[in-house]
Amino acid sequence: MSKVKASHILVKKHSEAERILKEIRNGADFAELAIKHSLCPSGKKGGNLGFFQRGQMVKEFEQTAFSLGKGELSEVVKTQFGYHIIKRTG
């Protein structure tokens, strides 16, 4: 697979990421939570990053995004930017 499509939510604190992840797993809408909480400019688009290929994202983010199946949600992923919740959408 050369490209994946994903959305994410980026926050500064691990505890906040864990709380948001729990909300999503309990049925909260991923895009709404991204708009409300994400520090990334993509948050305005519900966290949508569109399609990207290997080498375009930081290593930890990329490894997780490419390991997910379509529709799957990651655990909390730490990068130099903060803590991410990643959802593979395509």
C-alpha positions in Angstrom: 0.0 0.0 0.0 1.5 3.3 -1.1 -1.0 5.8 0.3 -3.4 5.9 3.2 -6.1 8.4 4.1 -6.4 9.4 7.7 -7.8 11.8 10.2 -6.3 12.7 13.5 -6.8 14.7 16.7 -3.7 16.3 18.2 -3.5 17.5 21.8 -0.6 18.4 24.2 -1.4 16.1 27.1 -1.5 12.3 27.2 -4.3 12.4 29.7 -6.4 14.6 27.4 -5.8 12.2 24.4 -6.8 9.2 26.6 -10.0 11.0 27.6 -10.9 11.9 24.0 -10.1 8.3 22.8 -12.5 6.9 25.5 -15.2 9.3 24.3 -14.8 8.1 20.7 -14.9 4.5 21.8 -18.1 5.3 23.7 -19.8 6.6 20.5 -18.8 10.3 20.3 -18.2 11.6 16.8 -14.5 11.7 15.8 -14.8 14.7 13.5 -16.8 16.8 16.1 -14.1 16.1 18.7 -11.3 17.0 16.3 -13.0 20.3 15.6 -13.4 20.9 19.3 -10.0 19.7 20.6 -7.4 19.3 17.9 -4.4 21.7 17.9 -3.6 20.8 14.2 -5.1 23.1 11.5 -6.7 19.9 10.1 -9.0 20.0 13.2 -11.1 22.6 11.4 -11.8 19.9 8.8 -12.7 17.2 11.4 -9.1 16.1 11.5 -9.0 15.1 7.9 -5.5 14.9 6.5 -6.5 13.4 3.2 -4.2 10.9 1.4 -0.5 10.8 2.2 2.4 8.4 1.3 5.3 7.1 3.3 7.9 9.8 4.1 5.4 12.6 4.4 4.6 12.3 8.2 6.8 11.8 11.2 7.9 8.2 11.7 5.7 7.4 14.7 2.6 8.8 13.1 3.3 7.2 9.7 4.0 3.7 11.2 0.7 3.8 13.1 -1.4 5.1 10.2 -0.1 2.5 7.8 -0.7 -0.3 10.3 -4.4 0.5 10.7 -7.1 -1.1 8.7 -9.7 1.1 7.1 -12.0 2.5 9.8 -9.7 1.5 12.6 -8.7 3.8 15.4 -5.2 4.0 17.0 -4.2 4.0 20.6 -2.6 7.3 21.7 0.5 8.0 19.6 3.3 10.3 20.9 5.3 12.4 18.4 7.3 15.6 18.7 4.1 17.6 18.2 2.1 16.0 21.0 -0.3 13.2 21.3 -2.4 11.9 18.4 -5.5 9.8 18.0 -5.4 8.5 14.4 -8.3 7.1 12.4 -7.6 5.5 9.0 -10.4 6.5 6.7 -9.2 5.2 3.3 
